[in-house]
Amino acid sequence: MKDFKEKVKKFLDRMSESKVSVATGAVAVGSVASQAAVTVDSTTGVLSGNIDTAMYSSGIPIVIGFIAFTLGVGAVIGLLKRAR
């Protein structure tokens, strides 16, 4: 059990070092804002409205999101390998 606690402690220490990665990922996700005008009917609970998807028709946000996702997954896998 002591060995497990040491591994968890090492993993958490490495996670604290990856705050830059977390901040970068949060900025990447937060920079993509969707435009939506949606309302909820209080009596029936039905959603109505529209969502402007013009921003998503460009491939640039998709490519940037995919790169950020790939780098994030790579960082997590690297941290898990080091925690062994």
Secondary structure, DSSP 8 states (H G I E B T S, - for coil): -HHHHHHHHHHHHHHHHTHHHHHHHHHHHHT---EEEEEE-TTT--EEEEEE-GGGGSHHHHHHHHHHHHHHHHHHHHHHHHH-
